[in-house]
Amino acid sequence: MSRAERVPPSGLSLDERMNVRAAEVLQGRGPRKGLARLTPFLGPAFIASVAYMDPGNFATNIQGGAQFGYLLLWVILGASLMAMLIQHLSATLGIATGRNLPELIRERWPKVAWPYWVQAELVAMATDLAEFLGAALAFQLLFHIPLIWGAVLTAIATFSLLTLQKRGFRPMELAIAGFVGVIAVAYLVQLVKSHPGLEALGGFVPHFAGQDSLYLAVGIIGATVMPHVIYLHSALTQNRIKADTDAQKQQVVRMSRTDLLIAMGLAALINMAMLAAAAATFHASGKTDIGDLTQAYQTLTPLLGGGAAIAFGLALLASGLSSSAVGTMAGQVVMQGFIQRGIPIWLRRSITMLPAFAVILAGLDPTKTLILSQVILSFGIPFALVPLLIFTARRDLMGVLTSSRTVQVIGWLIASLIIALNVYLLVGTFVK
């Protein structure tokens, strides 16, 4: 086939052009190496990765760095590695079965579909609360407007972003990747200005410093291993690229793994940069009580200059807007998958932003609400993770993509660790 014959017609949509190129690669007719070969397969992991850089991460990482210095860097690293494995399993489930995790739970365990949907919706509301509040707060910090008007601007912006879904998968993926780029550049600026020292390496030695550090560690895990994107990632990969044979499915999984390593690796670096910058800026200068995003923004100017504060505000805004849109997408997947119901996306967006407006109107502390929401998320992880581990270990579902015994053991160890941390936190919090 000539080069001219391989070029997709210009009248096709972006999704259609990328699908033609993906088919060529799978059939051995496309580029044999390089970015041109990989590009048609990139995207789903970048959408999932936004949930790992949402405003909840800002709140937990900044408070953790300010209060405990570099102590919890190892928690971020460990949580990020756990998230990579979990998201790989979720993506593989969608590729292997052509169905997403909520759909499989409904099909295999119909009696628990409705209770599962209720808990998943509660977790999704906690997620959206953090994301929406973060974006509204960023508008307030950057433009000096009341928080309620920041919330209104957030609503308008996320509605606009969600309209990209009408054009297919990839326009949304490109927009999300753009937001990730903004966050990455902003935190590169912060990291350069804050100059973390070699003592940061000590933060990768696992240890805690009392109940408060454990509380924040669980919050970091809840903000990093996000239950709603465990559901979502399987939906992003199901039937996205047609793979007719086992060999083609294995090739799609390999490409998906590369997508995941790039997107989730970047998310891990950004999270570690958040905590390291907070440790080098606030903890090192004795400001260990910085537990509020507004305080953090206002304190950055005298310590690092106005550029660092603006970079922080822009990163928070990009994080809030993109993750809020992704959270709404996850909510649609959860409802359609568990109970086979759907509502217009504008209505879902309107409903899920009501708790954030309630928090603002009630005058509650946005940052404390953000951190509490991340702890709630951590309690939702086992409900998504356990069925994912069960299904990806079943050869009748997964075929050649069945997870190996080693992956299964590691997955169950991760689930056990998260459950144990949650139980320990509950006992430490309520049993005095």
C-alpha positions as CSV (number, residue, x, y, z in Angstrom):
1,M,0.0,0.0,0.0
2,S,1.3,3.4,-1.0
3,R,1.8,6.3,1.5
4,A,-1.1,8.2,-0.2
5,E,-3.4,5.2,0.3
6,R,-2.5,5.0,4.0
7,V,-3.4,8.7,4.7
8,P,-7.0,8.8,6.2
9,P,-9.4,11.0,4.2
10,S,-9.5,14.6,5.5
11,G,-13.3,14.6,5.7
12,L,-13.2,12.1,8.6
13,S,-13.5,13.2,12.2
14,L,-10.5,13.1,14.5
15,D,-11.8,9.9,16.1
16,E,-12.3,8.2,12.7
17,R,-8.8,9.2,11.5
18,M,-7.2,7.9,14.6
19,N,-9.1,4.6,14.4
20,V,-8.0,4.2,10.7
21,R,-4.4,4.6,11.8
22,A,-4.8,2.3,14.8
23,A,-6.2,-0.4,12.5
24,E,-3.2,0.0,10.2
25,V,-0.9,-0.5,13.1
26,L,-2.7,-3.6,14.3
27,Q,-2.7,-5.0,10.8
28,G,1.0,-4.4,10.4
29,R,0.6,-1.7,7.7
30,G,1.3,1.4,9.9
31,P,4.5,3.0,11.2
32,R,6.7,0.4,12.8
33,K,8.1,2.7,15.5
34,G,8.0,6.1,16.9
35,L,5.3,8.6,18.0
36,A,3.3,8.1,14.8
37,R,2.7,4.4,15.8
38,L,1.8,5.2,19.4
39,T,-0.4,8.3,18.9
40,P,-3.7,6.5,17.9
41,F,-3.6,4.6,21.2
42,L,-2.9,7.5,23.5
43,G,-5.6,9.3,25.5
44,P,-7.6,7.1,28.0
45,A,-4.8,7.1,30.6
46,F,-4.5,10.9,30.4
47,I,-8.2,11.3,31.2
48,A,-7.8,8.9,34.1
49,S,-4.6,10.6,35.3
50,V,-6.4,13.9,35.9
51,A,-8.2,12.3,38.8
52,Y,-4.8,11.8,40.4
53,M,-4.0,15.5,40.2
54,D,-7.3,16.9,41.4
55,P,-7.7,19.7,44.1
56,G,-8.0,17.0,46.7
57,N,-4.4,16.1,45.9
58,F,-3.4,19.8,46.3
59,A,-5.0,19.9,49.7
60,T,-3.5,16.7,51.1
61,N,-0.1,17.2,49.5
62,I,0.3,20.8,50.6
63,Q,-0.8,20.1,54.1
64,G,1.4,17.0,54.3
65,G,4.4,18.9,53.1
66,A,3.9,21.9,55.3
67,Q,3.2,19.9,58.4
68,F,5.6,17.0,58.0
69,G,8.1,18.1,55.5
70,Y,9.2,15.4,53.1
71,L,7.9,12.6,55.4
72,L,5.1,11.4,53.2
73,L,6.9,11.3,49.8
74,W,7.0,7.5,50.1
75,V,3.3,7.4,50.5
76,I,2.8,9.3,47.2
77,L,5.3,7.1,45.4
78,G,3.6,3.9,46.8
79,A,0.1,5.1,46.0
80,S,1.1,6.1,42.5
81,L,2.6,2.6,41.8
82,M,-0.5,1.0,43.2
83,A,-2.6,3.3,41.0
84,M,-0.6,2.3,37.9
85,L,-1.3,-1.4,38.5
86,I,-5.0,-0.8,39.2
87,Q,-5.5,1.4,36.2
88,H,-3.7,-1.1,34.0
89,L,-6.1,-3.8,35.2
90,S,-9.1,-1.6,34.5
91,A,-7.9,-0.6,31.0
92,T,-7.2,-4.3,30.2
93,L,-10.7,-5.3,31.5
94,G,-12.3,-3.0,29.0
95,I,-10.1,-4.2,26.1
96,A,-10.5,-7.9,26.9
97,T,-14.3,-7.9,27.4
98,G,-15.7,-4.9,25.6
99,R,-17.6,-4.0,28.8
100,N,-16.8,-1.8,31.7
101,L,-16.5,-2.7,35.3
102,P,-20.0,-1.5,36.4
103,E,-21.6,-3.4,33.5
104,L,-19.8,-6.6,34.6
105,I,-20.8,-6.2,38.2
106,R,-24.4,-5.8,37.2
107,E,-24.3,-8.9,34.9
108,R,-22.4,-11.2,37.2
109,W,-23.8,-10.0,40.6
110,P,-27.3,-8.5,39.8
111,K,-28.4,-8.5,43.4
112,V,-25.8,-6.0,44.5
113,A,-26.1,-3.7,41.5
114,W,-28.3,-1.1,43.2
115,P,-26.4,-1.0,46.5
116,Y,-23.2,-0.7,44.5
117,W,-24.6,2.1,42.5
118,V,-25.6,4.0,45.7
119,Q,-22.1,3.8,47.2
120,A,-20.5,4.6,43.9
121,E,-22.7,7.7,43.6
122,L,-21.8,8.8,47.1
123,V,-18.1,8.5,46.3
124,A,-18.6,10.3,43.1
125,M,-20.3,13.2,45.0
126,A,-17.4,13.4,47.4
127,T,-15.0,13.4,44.4
128,D,-17.0,16.2,42.6
129,L,-17.2,18.2,45.8
130,A,-13.4,18.4,45.9
131,E,-13.0,19.1,42.3
132,F,-15.6,21.8,42.0
133,L,-14.5,23.6,45.2
134,G,-10.9,23.5,44.0
135,A,-11.8,25.3,40.7
136,A,-14.0,27.8,42.4
137,L,-11.3,28.6,45.0
138,A,-8.8,29.0,42.1
139,F,-11.1,31.6,40.4
140,Q,-11.3,33.4,43.7
141,L,-7.6,33.5,44.3
142,L,-6.6,34.5,40.8
143,F,-9.3,37.1,40.1
144,H,-10.2,38.2,43.7
145,I,-13.9,37.5,43.3
146,P,-16.3,36.0,45.9
147,L,-16.2,32.2,46.1
148,I,-19.8,31.9,45.0
149,W,-19.0,33.6,41.7
150,G,-16.0,31.4,41.4
151,A,-18.4,28.5,41.6
152,V,-20.6,30.0,38.9
153,L,-17.6,30.4,36.6
154,T,-16.6,26.8,37.3
155,A,-20.1,25.6,36.4
156,I,-20.0,27.5,33.1
157,A,-16.4,26.3,32.2
158,T,-17.1,22.6,33.0
159,F,-20.4,22.7,31.0
160,S,-18.3,24.1,28.0
161,L,-15.6,21.5,28.4
162,L,-18.2,18.6,28.5
163,T,-19.6,19.7,25.1
164,L,-16.4,18.3,23.6
165,Q,-17.8,14.8,24.2
166,K,-20.2,15.4,21.3
167,R,-17.2,15.3,18.9
168,G,-15.9,12.0,20.2
169,F,-13.2,10.6,22.5
170,R,-10.1,12.3,21.2
171,P,-11.1,16.0,21.3
172,M,-11.8,15.6,25.1
173,E,-8.6,13.7,25.5
174,L,-6.6,16.4,23.8
175,A,-8.2,19.1,26.0
176,I,-7.5,17.1,29.2
177,A,-3.9,16.5,28.0
178,G,-3.6,20.3,27.7
179,F,-4.8,20.8,31.2
180,V,-2.2,18.2,32.4
181,G,0.4,20.2,30.6
182,V,-0.6,23.4,32.4
183,I,-0.4,21.7,35.8
184,A,3.0,20.2,35.0
185,V,4.6,23.5,33.9
186,A,3.1,25.3,36.9
187,Y,4.7,22.8,39.3
188,L,8.0,22.8,37.5
189,V,8.0,26.6,38.2
190,Q,7.2,26.0,41.8
191,L,9.8,23.3,42.2
192,V,12.5,25.4,40.6
193,K,11.7,28.4,42.9
194,S,11.5,26.4,46.1
195,H,14.8,24.5,45.7
196,P,14.1,21.2,47.6
197,G,17.3,19.9,49.2
198,L,18.9,16.4,49.2
199,E,17.0,15.8,52.5
200,A,14.0,15.1,50.3
201,L,15.4,11.7,49.7
202,G,14.7,10.8,53.3
203,G,11.0,11.1,52.5
204,F,11.2,7.9,50.5
205,V,12.0,5.9,53.7
206,P,8.6,4.4,54.9
207,H,7.6,5.7,58.4
208,F,4.9,7.8,60.1
209,A,4.9,10.5,62.8
210,G,1.7,10.0,64.7
211,Q,-2.0,9.8,64.0
212,D,-2.1,13.0,62.1
213,S,0.4,11.8,59.5
214,L,-1.5,8.6,59.1
215,Y,-4.7,10.6,58.6
216,L,-3.0,12.5,55.8
217,A,-1.5,9.3,54.4
218,V,-4.9,7.8,54.0
219,G,-6.1,11.0,52.4
220,I,-3.2,10.9,49.9
221,I,-4.1,7.3,49.1
222,G,-7.8,8.3,48.6
223,A,-6.7,11.1,46.4
224,T,-4.3,8.9,44.4
225,V,-6.1,5.6,44.0
226,M,-9.4,7.1,42.9
227,P,-12.4,4.7,42.9
228,H,-14.4,6.5,40.3
229,V,-11.6,6.2,37.7
230,I,-11.3,2.5,38.4
231,Y,-14.8,2.3,36.9
232,L,-14.1,5.0,34.2
233,H,-10.9,3.6,32.7
234,S,-12.5,0.3,31.7
235,A,-15.2,2.4,29.9
236,L,-12.6,4.5,28.1
237,T,-11.0,1.5,26.6
238,Q,-14.0,-0.8,25.9
239,N,-14.5,-1.0,22.1
240,R,-12.4,2.2,21.6
241,I,-10.1,0.4,19.2
242,K,-11.4,-2.6,17.3
243,A,-9.2,-5.7,18.0
244,D,-10.4,-8.8,16.3
245,T,-7.8,-11.4,17.3
246,D,-6.0,-12.3,20.5
247,A,-2.8,-11.0,19.1
248,Q,-4.4,-7.6,18.3
249,K,-5.9,-7.4,21.8
250,Q,-2.4,-8.0,23.3
251,Q,-1.0,-5.3,21.1
252,V,-3.6,-2.8,22.2
253,V,-2.8,-3.7,25.8
254,R,0.9,-3.0,25.2
255,M,0.1,0.4,23.7
256,S,-2.3,1.1,26.6
257,R,0.5,0.2,29.0
258,T,2.7,2.8,27.4
259,D,-0.1,5.4,27.5
260,L,-0.5,4.6,31.2
261,L,3.2,4.8,32.1
262,I,3.5,8.3,30.4
263,A,0.3,9.7,31.9
264,M,0.5,8.2,35.4
265,G,4.2,8.7,35.6
266,L,3.7,12.4,35.0
267,A,0.9,12.5,37.6
268,A,3.2,10.8,40.2
269,L,5.9,13.4,39.5
270,I,3.5,16.3,39.8
271,N,2.1,14.9,43.1
272,M,5.6,14.5,44.5
273,A,6.5,18.0,43.3
274,M,3.5,19.4,45.1
275,L,4.5,17.9,48.4
276,A,8.2,18.6,48.0
277,A,7.5,22.3,47.1
278,A,5.3,22.7,50.1
279,A,8.0,21.1,52.3
280,A,10.8,23.3,50.9
281,T,8.7,26.4,51.1
282,F,6.5,26.2,54.2
283,H,8.0,23.5,56.4
284,A,11.5,24.8,56.0
285,S,10.5,28.3,56.9
286,G,8.6,27.2,60.0
287,K,5.2,27.7,58.6
288,T,4.0,24.2,59.5
289,D,0.4,25.3,60.1
290,I,-0.3,25.9,56.4
291,G,-3.3,23.6,55.9
292,D,-5.4,25.9,53.8
293,L,-5.1,26.5,50.0
294,T,-5.8,30.2,50.4
295,Q,-3.1,30.5,53.0
296,A,-0.7,28.6,50.7
297,Y,-1.5,30.9,47.8
298,Q,-1.1,34.1,49.9
299,T,2.1,32.9,51.6
300,L,3.8,31.9,48.4
301,T,4.2,35.6,47.2
302,P,6.4,36.8,50.1
303,L,8.4,33.5,50.2
304,L,8.9,32.8,46.5
305,G,7.4,35.7,44.6
306,G,4.2,36.5,42.8
307,G,5.0,34.2,39.9
308,A,5.0,31.2,42.1
309,A,1.6,32.1,43.5
310,I,0.1,32.7,40.1
311,A,1.5,29.3,38.9
312,F,-0.1,27.7,41.9
313,G,-3.5,29.3,41.1
314,L,-3.3,28.3,37.5
315,A,-2.4,24.7,38.3
316,L,-5.3,24.6,40.8
317,L,-7.7,26.0,38.2
318,A,-6.6,23.6,35.5
319,S,-6.9,20.7,38.0
320,G,-10.3,21.6,39.2
321,L,-11.9,22.2,35.8
322,S,-10.5,19.1,34.1
323,S,-11.1,16.7,37.0
324,S,-14.6,18.0,37.5
325,A,-15.4,17.2,33.8
326,V,-13.8,13.7,34.3
327,G,-15.8,13.1,37.4
328,T,-19.0,13.9,35.5
329,M,-18.0,11.4,32.9
330,A,-17.4,8.8,35.6
331,G,-20.8,9.4,37.1
332,Q,-22.5,8.7,33.7
333,V,-20.6,5.4,33.4
334,V,-21.5,4.4,36.9
335,M,-25.2,5.1,36.5
336,Q,-25.5,3.5,33.0
337,G,-23.4,0.5,34.0
338,F,-25.0,-0.4,37.4
339,I,-28.7,0.4,36.8
340,Q,-28.9,0.9,33.0
341,R,-30.2,4.4,33.5
342,G,-28.9,7.6,32.0
343,I,-29.7,11.3,32.5
344,P,-28.5,14.2,30.3
345,I,-25.0,15.2,31.2
346,W,-26.0,18.8,31.9
347,L,-28.5,17.5,34.5
348,R,-25.9,15.3,36.1
349,R,-23.5,18.2,36.2
350,S,-26.1,20.4,37.8
351,I,-27.0,17.9,40.5
352,T,-23.4,17.0,41.4
353,M,-22.4,20.6,41.9
354,L,-25.1,21.3,44.4
355,P,-23.1,20.0,47.4
356,A,-20.3,22.4,46.5
357,F,-22.7,25.3,46.4
358,A,-24.1,24.2,49.8
359,V,-20.6,24.1,51.3
360,I,-19.9,27.6,50.0
361,L,-23.2,29.1,51.1
362,A,-22.9,27.5,54.5
363,G,-19.5,29.1,55.0
364,L,-17.6,25.9,55.6
365,D,-13.8,25.7,55.2
366,P,-13.2,24.6,51.6
367,T,-9.8,23.1,52.3
368,K,-10.9,21.0,55.3
369,T,-13.9,19.8,53.2
370,L,-11.5,18.8,50.4
371,I,-9.3,16.7,52.8
372,L,-12.3,15.0,54.4
373,S,-13.6,14.2,50.9
374,Q,-10.4,12.4,50.1
375,V,-10.6,10.2,53.2
376,I,-14.2,9.3,52.1
377,L,-12.8,8.3,48.7
378,S,-10.3,5.9,50.3
379,F,-13.2,4.0,51.8
380,G,-14.8,3.6,48.4
381,I,-11.7,2.0,46.9
382,P,-12.3,-1.6,48.0
383,F,-15.8,-1.6,46.4
384,A,-14.2,-1.0,43.0
385,L,-10.9,-2.8,43.5
386,V,-12.2,-6.2,44.8
387,P,-14.5,-7.0,41.8
388,L,-11.8,-5.7,39.4
389,L,-9.3,-8.2,40.9
390,I,-11.8,-11.0,40.7
391,F,-12.9,-10.3,37.1
392,T,-9.4,-9.8,35.7
393,A,-8.3,-13.2,37.1
394,R,-11.1,-15.1,35.3
395,R,-9.9,-16.7,32.1
396,D,-13.5,-17.1,30.8
397,L,-13.8,-13.3,30.8
398,M,-10.3,-12.2,30.0
399,G,-9.0,-14.9,27.7
400,V,-5.3,-14.3,26.8
401,L,-5.4,-11.1,28.9
402,T,-6.1,-12.8,32.2
403,S,-3.9,-11.3,34.9
404,S,-0.9,-13.4,36.0
405,R,-0.7,-15.0,39.4
406,T,2.0,-12.5,40.4
407,V,-0.2,-9.5,39.5
408,Q,-3.2,-11.1,41.3
409,V,-1.1,-11.5,44.5
410,I,0.2,-7.9,44.3
411,G,-3.4,-6.7,43.6
412,W,-4.8,-8.5,46.7
413,L,-1.9,-7.2,48.8
414,I,-2.8,-3.6,47.7
415,A,-6.5,-4.1,48.5
416,S,-5.6,-5.6,51.9
417,L,-3.3,-2.7,52.7
418,I,-5.9,-0.1,51.9
419,I,-8.6,-1.8,53.9
420,A,-6.2,-2.2,56.9
421,L,-5.3,1.5,56.7
422,N,-8.9,2.4,56.7
423,V,-9.8,0.2,59.7
424,Y,-6.8,1.6,61.6
425,L,-7.8,5.1,60.9
426,L,-11.3,4.5,62.1
427,V,-10.1,2.9,65.3
428,G,-7.7,5.7,65.9
429,T,-10.2,8.4,65.2
430,F,-13.3,7.1,67.1
431,V,-11.9,4.8,69.8
432,K,-10.2,7.0,72.3
